[in-house]
C-alpha cells in the first residue's frame, strides 16, 4: 500500500492532492479544495469540494463492464458555525455524486467547553437521503439514514486527552445490493 500527499495553502484556501495505491494496482486520486473563512472571531464558514477518481471497477460491476467501469465521486460540503460564549453551534450539509450513487446530508452539532476549556461536551445529528442506482438500469431507490452522537472530552495533561463517545444510526428504506439482481418474468 502506497500513500502520498501534497498540500498548498493561500489563506483562506487550501488545495491538496492525495493518492492511494493498493497491492492490486488500484489507484485512487483525491484532489480537494478547502475554504476556511472566519467572518468574526465567533463565526465562520468551512467548505470543501473534492473528487475521488478510482482506476478500477468494483467487483460487482465487472459482470456488466468486463473492461472496467471507472468511477469518480465528487462531493461538496459546507458548514456555518457561531460561538455563543463557551458554546459552539454548527449547521451544514454535503452533496455527493458518483456513477451509481447519490447522497444528500444535512447535519447540526453543538459543543460546550467547561472547566477552563479542559472539558468539552458535544452532540450532533445528521440525516442522509441516499439514492442508489439499480445498475444496469437507470432506476433509483431511496434509503434514509439518521445518525446521532454525543462525546465527553477531558484534557488530562498537555499531551493527553481522554474521550468517551456514543454514536447511533438507523438506516431504513432500500437495503439490497444494487448489483446482484436478477430479473424474473
Secondary structure, 3 states (H helix, E strand, C coil): CEEEEEEEEECCEEEEEEEEECCCCCEEEEEEEEEEEEEECCEEEEEEEEEEEECCCCCHHHHCCCCCCCEEEEEEEEEEEEEECCEEEEEEEEEEEECCEEEEEEEEEEEEEECCCCEEEEEEEEEEEEEEECCCCCCECCEEEEEEEEEEEEEEECCEEEEEEEEEEEEEECCCCCCCCCCCC
